Amino acid sequence: MNSKKMLTKEISYMVKGQISEQIISETVDEFFKHGNMFLFMELISLKCEVKSLREELQQHKENKKQNTLHALLVR
């Protein structure tokens, strides 16, 4: 069995149906074609996602503080 198929099979086992076999296969192919550049682009994508989640969490905290203050003032 070649490396691509082994990696695809192992990733499929690890994610257990959360990601389609086709997407996994395409991602593994891209990784083997572009190597370090692929990893770099994935890292940038993940950093953007983390930044977005942090902003969302911060907004949630601010909303919670406002709701708590409002509840105290309304009493």
Beta strands, then each sheet from edge to edge (+ up, - down):
end
